[in-house]
Amino acid sequence: MCDFQKGGPSETSPNKRRHQLGALIDGCVASNNQLNTLNTLGQSRERTRNLDT
């Protein structure tokens, strides 16, 4: 899901590189949060289904 290999040897400026990595990490955190939210929703749905039976 998260590709940390972006920005090859052509990236000479360390600041630019760091900025790209920061943006990548932010993106990863965001997508992980979305996944966690989906998982939580799925679990609560399972729980209510168990209560119904």
Beta strands, then each sheet from edge to edge (+ up, - down):
end
